[in-house]
Amino acid sequence: MPVITLLPEHKQLELPAESPLIDLEFEYYGEQHLSFGCRSGVCGVCLVKVHHGASLLGPVAENERDFVQRMGFESGPYRLACQCRLNGDVTLEVATRDAMPHAAAPSPEPDRAPAL
């Protein structure tokens, strides 16, 4: 079975080949490894950085790539775990806002006068 290594703990988990990564919730019930929200690629809760094995997680759909970029991350090393299928050993890290490039960070809304 393919092995998922989660950084920084180097925790190793196994899932059958071709499994969606959301199966981690069911295979390891009660253990929190990756967080999943909507499970359909529109919330960004399951954003991960792929350190090894990106090609083993299936192709990146255009809507996933666009969403990851709108979040301020590069679509190459970053994926939405809910959109991935495991086809071999991979190394992942849960993405955090701290990892977001400063240049791509969303700017705050300008102060606006209240409407009268």
C-alpha positions as a LaTeX table, in Angstrom:
\begin{tabular}{lrrr}
\hline
Residue & $x$ (\AA) & $y$ (\AA) & $z$ (\AA) \\
\hline
Met1 & 0.00 & 0.00 & 0.00 \\
Pro2 & 1.19 & 3.54 & $-0.71$ \\
Val3 & 2.55 & 5.49 & 2.26 \\
Ile4 & 1.69 & 9.10 & 3.11 \\
Thr5 & 4.36 & 10.80 & 5.21 \\
Leu6 & 3.05 & 13.86 & 7.04 \\
Leu7 & 5.55 & 16.54 & 7.98 \\
Pro8 & 6.86 & 17.84 & 10.30 \\
Glu9 & 6.06 & 14.81 & 12.51 \\
His10 & 7.13 & 12.28 & 9.84 \\
Lys11 & 3.92 & 10.39 & 10.68 \\
Gln12 & 3.40 & 7.57 & 8.17 \\
Leu13 & $-0.06$ & 6.45 & 7.12 \\
Glu14 & $-1.15$ & 3.89 & 4.55 \\
Leu15 & $-4.07$ & 3.91 & 2.16 \\
Pro16 & $-4.89$ & 1.51 & $-0.68$ \\
Ala17 & $-3.77$ & 2.61 & $-4.14$ \\
Glu18 & $-6.24$ & 4.88 & $-5.97$ \\
Ser19 & $-7.78$ & 6.00 & $-2.65$ \\
Pro20 & $-8.87$ & 9.62 & $-2.33$ \\
Leu21 & $-6.99$ & 11.32 & 0.49 \\
Ile22 & $-10.29$ & 12.07 & 2.20 \\
Asp23 & $-10.32$ & 8.36 & 3.10 \\
Leu24 & $-7.80$ & 9.25 & 5.83 \\
Glu25 & $-10.81$ & 10.36 & 7.88 \\
Phe26 & $-12.37$ & 6.90 & 7.68 \\
Glu27 & $-9.25$ & 4.73 & 7.81 \\
Tyr28 & $-7.85$ & 6.58 & 10.82 \\
Tyr29 & $-11.14$ & 7.47 & 12.52 \\
Gly30 & $-10.65$ & 9.61 & 15.60 \\
Glu31 & $-7.10$ & 10.64 & 14.69 \\
Gln32 & $-6.63$ & 14.14 & 13.33 \\
His33 & $-4.10$ & 14.11 & 10.49 \\
Leu34 & $-5.53$ & 16.35 & 7.78 \\
Ser35 & $-8.54$ & 18.60 & 8.15 \\
Phe36 & $-11.29$ & 18.44 & 5.55 \\
Gly37 & $-14.13$ & 20.92 & 5.19 \\
Cys38 & $-16.36$ & 20.85 & 2.13 \\
Arg39 & $-14.66$ & 17.84 & 0.46 \\
Ser40 & $-15.36$ & 19.40 & $-2.95$ \\
Gly41 & $-12.44$ & 21.79 & $-3.46$ \\
Val42 & $-14.09$ & 25.10 & $-2.64$ \\
Cys43 & $-13.13$ & 25.90 & 0.97 \\
Gly44 & $-9.34$ & 25.42 & 1.13 \\
Val45 & $-9.30$ & 23.77 & 4.57 \\
Cys46 & $-7.35$ & 20.77 & 3.25 \\
Leu47 & $-4.56$ & 22.70 & 1.53 \\
Val48 & $-1.27$ & 20.78 & 1.66 \\
Lys49 & 2.25 & 21.37 & 0.40 \\
Val50 & 3.56 & 18.38 & $-1.54$ \\
His51 & 7.23 & 17.78 & $-0.78$ \\
His52 & 7.55 & 14.51 & $-2.69$ \\
Gly53 & 5.36 & 12.58 & $-5.11$ \\
Ala54 & 3.23 & 15.34 & $-6.63$ \\
Ser55 & 2.74 & 13.31 & $-9.81$ \\
Leu56 & 1.39 & 10.44 & $-7.68$ \\
Leu57 & $-1.64$ & 12.44 & $-6.52$ \\
Gly58 & $-3.38$ & 12.62 & $-9.88$ \\
Pro59 & $-3.72$ & 15.54 & $-12.28$ \\
Val60 & $-4.49$ & 19.06 & $-11.07$ \\
Ala61 & $-7.79$ & 20.26 & $-12.49$ \\
Glu62 & $-7.96$ & 23.84 & $-13.74$ \\
Asn63 & $-10.49$ & 24.85 & $-11.06$ \\
Glu64 & $-8.25$ & 23.45 & $-8.31$ \\
Arg65 & $-5.19$ & 25.27 & $-9.69$ \\
Asp66 & $-7.12$ & 28.54 & $-9.95$ \\
Phe67 & $-8.52$ & 28.21 & $-6.42$ \\
Val68 & $-5.09$ & 27.49 & $-4.89$ \\
Gln69 & $-3.66$ & 30.53 & $-6.68$ \\
Arg70 & $-6.54$ & 32.74 & $-5.46$ \\
Met71 & $-5.64$ & 31.62 & $-1.94$ \\
Gly72 & $-2.16$ & 33.08 & $-2.56$ \\
Phe73 & $-0.22$ & 29.85 & $-3.05$ \\
Glu74 & 1.64 & 28.43 & $-6.04$ \\
Ser75 & $-0.33$ & 25.62 & $-7.61$ \\
Gly76 & 2.80 & 23.50 & $-8.23$ \\
Pro77 & 3.71 & 22.38 & $-4.72$ \\
Tyr78 & 0.28 & 23.09 & $-3.18$ \\
Arg79 & $-2.79$ & 20.90 & $-3.61$ \\
Leu80 & $-6.24$ & 20.51 & $-2.12$ \\
Ala81 & $-6.05$ & 17.10 & $-0.43$ \\
Cys82 & $-9.75$ & 16.47 & $-1.11$ \\
Gln83 & $-9.00$ & 16.53 & $-4.85$ \\
Cys84 & $-6.11$ & 14.02 & $-4.73$ \\
Arg85 & $-6.02$ & 10.27 & $-5.34$ \\
Leu86 & $-3.07$ & 8.35 & $-3.94$ \\
Asn87 & $-1.06$ & 6.43 & $-6.56$ \\
Gly88 & 2.24 & 5.97 & $-4.69$ \\
Asp89 & 4.30 & 7.18 & $-1.76$ \\
Val90 & 4.00 & 10.92 & $-1.05$ \\
Thr91 & 5.26 & 13.40 & 1.53 \\
Leu92 & 2.84 & 16.16 & 2.55 \\
Glu93 & 2.71 & 19.06 & 4.97 \\
Val94 & $-0.42$ & 20.90 & 6.05 \\
Ala95 & $-0.20$ & 24.39 & 4.57 \\
Thr96 & $-0.57$ & 27.37 & 6.87 \\
Arg97 & $-1.14$ & 31.06 & 6.30 \\
Asp98 & 2.40 & 31.59 & 7.59 \\
Ala99 & 3.66 & 29.87 & 4.44 \\
Met100 & 1.75 & 32.24 & 2.16 \\
Pro101 & 4.08 & 34.46 & 0.12 \\
His102 & 3.89 & 38.03 & 1.37 \\
Ala103 & 3.50 & 39.40 & $-2.15$ \\
Ala104 & 0.44 & 37.25 & $-2.70$ \\
Ala105 & $-1.16$ & 37.88 & 0.68 \\
Pro106 & $-4.56$ & 39.51 & 0.33 \\
Ser107 & $-4.47$ & 43.19 & 1.15 \\
Pro108 & $-6.90$ & 44.54 & 3.73 \\
Glu109 & $-9.96$ & 46.44 & 2.59 \\
Pro110 & $-9.39$ & 50.20 & 2.50 \\
Asp111 & $-11.24$ & 52.23 & 5.13 \\
Arg112 & $-14.53$ & 53.44 & 3.76 \\
Ala113 & $-16.81$ & 56.13 & 5.01 \\
Pro114 & $-20.22$ & 54.84 & 6.05 \\
Ala115 & $-22.97$ & 55.34 & 3.51 \\
Leu116 & $-25.53$ & 57.95 & 4.42 \\
\hline
\end{tabular}
